[in-house]
Amino acid sequence: MTRTTPPATAPGPRARVLRLSATTTRAGAVRVSLRVTAAARVRVTLLRRTVRATPRRVVLRRIGAPVTRSLTTGRRTITFTPARRLAPGRYVVRLRFLTPVAGQVTRSVPLRVVRRPA
């Protein structure tokens, strides 16, 4: 009896982010635009960036629950609304791939919220 090994299956294309940007809308929602090279499952987290005086260090605190989406290849937009309107300040939008093919890929982009004149 002859045994043969099954043909090796090549892993799918590695998912990468080619472009990532974040903006706020007039309604207070956060819009994250990205371009993905392969289908992947991603998690987007909004973090508030503050600086502590002593000892001087940057602290990131999560705002609301992370948003998880399954995306296909190409340009994609994820829009989510925090429970409360964002206060003026500096934020960070963190994007993390959850797909095993992508590995541990995390990208971050700064977001600045300014008070709009009435």
C-alpha positions in Angstrom: 0.0 0.0 0.0 1.4 3.3 -1.0 0.6 6.5 0.9 0.7 9.9 -0.6 0.8 13.1 1.1 -2.0 15.6 0.3 -1.0 18.5 -1.8 0.2 21.4 0.2 -2.2 24.3 0.1 -0.6 27.7 -0.2 -1.9 30.2 2.3 -4.1 32.9 0.9 -2.8 36.4 0.2 -1.5 38.3 3.3 -3.9 41.0 4.3 -2.4 44.5 4.6 -3.6 48.0 5.0 -2.3 50.3 2.3 -4.1 53.4 3.4 -5.7 54.4 6.7 -7.4 57.6 7.7 -9.9 58.8 10.3 -12.2 61.8 10.4 -15.3 62.9 12.3 -18.6 63.8 10.8 -20.8 66.8 11.8 -23.2 64.3 13.5 -20.3 63.2 15.8 -19.6 59.8 14.2 -16.1 58.6 13.5 -15.4 57.6 9.9 -12.4 55.3 9.3 -11.3 54.8 5.6 -8.9 52.1 4.7 -7.7 50.0 1.7 -7.3 46.3 2.4 -5.2 44.0 0.1 -7.1 40.8 1.0 -10.3 39.8 2.7 -9.9 40.1 6.5 -11.7 40.5 9.8 -10.7 43.7 11.6 -11.4 45.4 14.9 -11.4 49.2 15.2 -10.9 50.8 18.6 -11.2 54.5 19.5 -8.7 55.6 22.2 -8.5 59.0 24.0 -5.0 60.3 24.2 -4.0 62.2 27.4 -0.7 63.2 28.9 0.0 62.8 32.6 2.0 65.5 34.3 4.0 63.4 36.8 5.6 61.2 35.6 5.2 62.6 32.1 3.7 59.9 29.9 1.0 59.4 27.3 -2.0 57.4 28.4 -4.5 55.8 26.0 -8.0 55.1 27.3 -10.6 53.2 25.3 -13.8 55.1 24.4 -16.8 52.8 23.9 -16.8 49.3 22.6 -14.5 48.2 19.7 -16.2 47.7 16.3 -15.5 44.4 14.5 -16.2 43.9 10.8 -15.4 41.4 8.0 -14.0 43.3 5.0 -13.3 42.3 1.4 -10.5 43.5 -0.8 -10.5 47.2 -1.8 -11.4 50.5 -0.3 -13.7 50.3 2.7 -15.2 52.7 5.1 -16.3 51.9 8.7 -18.5 54.5 10.4 -19.4 54.2 14.1 -21.0 56.6 16.6 -19.7 56.7 20.2 -22.4 56.7 22.9 -21.6 60.3 23.8 -20.4 63.1 21.6 -16.6 63.3 21.6 -15.0 66.0 23.6 -12.5 68.2 21.9 -9.0 66.7 22.1 -6.7 64.1 20.7 -7.7 60.6 19.9 -6.1 57.5 18.3 -8.0 55.1 16.0 -6.4 51.6 16.3 -7.1 49.0 13.6 -6.2 45.3 14.4 -6.5 42.4 12.0 -8.2 39.3 13.5 -7.6 37.0 10.6 -4.9 34.3 11.2 -3.5 34.8 7.7 -2.7 38.5 8.5 -0.8 37.7 11.7 -0.6 40.3 14.4 -1.0 43.4 12.4 -2.0 46.6 14.2 -2.1 50.1 12.6 -2.9 53.4 14.3 -3.8 56.8 13.1 -4.3 60.0 15.0 -7.6 61.8 15.2 -8.1 65.4 16.4 -11.5 66.6 17.5 -12.0 70.4 17.5 -14.9 72.4 18.9 -17.0 73.7 16.0 -18.3 77.3 16.3 -22.0 77.5 16.7 
